[in-house]
Amino acid sequence: MDAKTGIIEYCLAPRSAMVLEQAAGFSVRCDSGRVWITQYGDSRDIVLQDGASFDLSLPNVVVMASSEGARLVFRRTAAAPAPRGWLQRLAACLDPRNAGRVTRQLQGRLPVLRLPAGAAGGGL
């Protein structure tokens, strides 16, 4: 991660997939290749190609896959979500869309990239 700009670059290998944690508030740009993005709890599937970007807005697990490989750039576009109270944390544990539960189920099957929490940065 570049400390000055808050930009994270990541190369996704051909025929591979990965899980993103804490991705809400980040924008992902595909600099080369092609990547398929699914946010847990969102019915849409997003496909990014060279130069295209997408804002990750849900506080759920994000799965990214690429058949040909992709060079991705992540940048925070919104402030990190505020800490939740104990009642909200309890409700999240019981919610089937809970990112931690999904991540635990995928653990060992796919690599996990945890994006850092932090202050908002500029746009892409």
Order of alpha helices (4+ residues) and beta strands (2+ residues): beta-beta-beta-beta-beta-beta-beta-alpha-alpha-beta
